[in-house]
């Protein structure tokens, strides 16, 4: 068995054990983010879920993102769930569409609150994929890179596999 496949199977096994052992949700979401970051060689990774009011997303799990940044986003610079579903942050678009959404170069995007947040954290590209249950989208799994990056189909497929694993 090739080492890359062994590495993926091992990581999926660890996540499956964590899901089945009843870890608290924050710990589990942090582990999902850390696993995605490690397997896909990402600079940062985050799991976002809707706020109770349904108007924005908050960071519920992360790897590589500072606590200050997480607090800043969750308390003051929330990622709006944009009513116009053809606009807004990639996480908002992935949440509403139920499909992966990526931006190769944040600096090429129109100025907005989410691009300001991206610049503050220092990432240039993002891929957001929906976290699904059987009948709805529960949140998004987001991967971030500090350089401009065109996400390849296999990267989208791999991140989606990790997001779907957490049903």
matplotlib code that plots the C-alpha trace (Angstrom):
import matplotlib.pyplot as plt

x = [0.0, 1.5, 2.5, 0.2, -2.8, -1.7, -1.4, -4.9, -6.4, -4.7, -6.0, -9.6, -9.4, -8.4, -11.2, -13.7, -12.6, -12.9, -16.5, -17.5, -15.9, -18.0, -15.4, -16.8, -17.7, -15.0, -12.3, -13.7, -13.9, -10.3, -9.2, -11.0, -9.3, -5.9, -6.2, -7.2, -4.3, -1.8, -3.1, -3.4, -0.4, -2.5, -1.4, -4.6, -7.9, -11.2, -14.6, -17.4, -21.0, -23.9, -24.6, -27.9, -29.5, -28.6, -27.1, -23.4, -20.9, -18.5, -15.3, -16.1, -12.9, -9.5, -5.8, -3.2, -5.5, -4.6, -7.0, -6.9, -8.0, -10.8, -12.1, -11.8, -13.9, -16.4, -17.0, -16.6, -15.9, -18.4, -18.6, -22.0, -24.3, -25.0, -28.7, -27.4, -26.1, -24.0, -21.9, -20.2, -17.4, -16.6, -17.8, -21.2, -21.4, -20.5, -23.0, -25.9, -25.1, -24.0, -21.1, -17.4, -16.4, -12.8, -11.0, -7.5, -6.3, -8.1, -6.2, -8.1, -11.5, -13.6, -12.9, -15.3, -15.4, -14.4, -11.4, -10.3, -10.5, -8.5, -5.8, -5.6, -5.0, -2.6, -4.2, -4.4, -6.5, -9.4, -11.4, -14.6, -16.6, -20.0, -20.2, -23.4, -25.8, -28.2, -30.6, -28.9, -25.6, -24.4, -21.4, -18.2, -14.7, -12.3, -8.7, -6.4, -3.1, -0.8, 0.0, -2.3, -3.3, -5.6, -7.2, -7.1, -10.0, -8.2, -7.8, -11.5, -12.3, -10.0, -11.3, -14.9, -14.0, -12.9, -16.0, -18.4, -16.7, -18.0, -21.7]
y = [0.0, 3.4, 5.5, 8.4, 6.1, 4.6, 8.1, 9.0, 5.8, 6.2, 9.8, 8.8, 6.0, 8.5, 10.8, 7.9, 6.9, 10.5, 10.8, 7.4, 8.1, 11.1, 13.8, 17.2, 19.1, 21.8, 19.1, 17.1, 20.1, 21.2, 17.6, 17.7, 21.0, 19.8, 16.6, 18.5, 20.9, 18.1, 15.9, 18.7, 20.7, 23.8, 27.0, 27.3, 25.4, 26.2, 24.7, 27.3, 26.8, 29.3, 31.5, 30.9, 33.8, 32.3, 35.5, 34.7, 32.0, 31.5, 29.6, 26.5, 24.6, 25.5, 24.6, 27.3, 30.2, 32.3, 32.6, 36.3, 36.0, 33.5, 35.8, 38.8, 36.9, 35.4, 38.6, 41.5, 40.6, 37.7, 36.1, 37.2, 34.7, 36.9, 37.2, 37.5, 34.1, 35.0, 37.3, 37.0, 35.0, 31.6, 30.0, 31.7, 30.6, 27.0, 27.0, 28.2, 26.3, 23.0, 23.0, 23.7, 27.3, 28.6, 31.8, 31.5, 35.0, 37.1, 40.2, 40.0, 40.0, 43.2, 44.9, 43.6, 42.7, 39.1, 40.1, 42.5, 39.6, 37.4, 40.0, 40.4, 36.7, 36.6, 34.1, 34.6, 31.6, 29.7, 26.6, 26.1, 22.9, 22.2, 20.0, 18.0, 15.9, 13.7, 16.5, 19.8, 21.8, 22.2, 24.4, 24.5, 23.2, 25.9, 25.5, 28.5, 29.1, 32.2, 32.2, 32.5, 29.0, 27.3, 24.5, 21.3, 18.9, 16.3, 18.9, 19.7, 16.0, 15.4, 18.3, 17.2, 13.7, 15.0, 17.2, 14.4, 12.0, 14.1, 13.6]
z = [0.0, -1.0, 2.0, 1.0, 1.1, 4.4, 5.8, 4.7, 6.0, 9.3, 9.6, 8.7, 11.3, 14.0, 13.0, 13.0, 16.5, 17.7, 16.3, 17.8, 21.2, 22.0, 22.2, 22.8, 19.6, 19.8, 20.3, 17.4, 15.0, 15.9, 15.1, 11.8, 10.9, 12.1, 10.0, 6.9, 7.4, 7.8, 5.0, 2.5, 3.6, 4.3, 6.1, 8.0, 8.3, 9.9, 10.5, 10.4, 11.6, 11.6, 14.6, 16.3, 14.6, 11.2, 9.9, 10.0, 10.4, 13.3, 13.6, 15.7, 15.1, 13.7, 13.1, 12.6, 13.2, 16.2, 19.1, 18.6, 15.0, 15.9, 18.6, 16.2, 13.6, 16.1, 18.1, 15.6, 12.0, 11.5, 8.1, 6.9, 5.4, 2.5, 1.4, -2.2, -2.6, -5.7, -3.5, -0.2, 1.3, -0.1, 3.1, 2.7, -0.9, 0.0, 2.8, 0.7, -2.5, -0.9, -3.3, -2.9, -3.5, -4.0, -4.5, -6.1, -5.2, -2.5, -3.7, -7.1, -5.3, -4.8, -1.5, 1.2, 4.8, 4.1, 2.0, 4.8, 7.2, 4.8, 4.5, 8.3, 8.8, 5.9, 3.5, -0.3, -1.4, 0.2, -0.6, 1.4, 1.2, 2.9, 6.0, 5.4, 7.3, 5.4, 4.5, 5.2, 5.2, 8.8, 8.1, 6.1, 6.2, 4.9, 3.7, 3.5, 1.8, 2.2, -1.5, -4.5, -5.5, -8.0, -6.2, -8.3, -8.6, -6.4, -3.6, -3.8, -3.7, -0.7, 1.4, 0.5, 1.7, 5.1, 5.3, 4.4, 6.9, 9.8, 9.1]

ax = plt.figure().add_subplot(projection="3d")
ax.plot(x, y, z, "-o")
ax.set_aspect("equal")
plt.show()
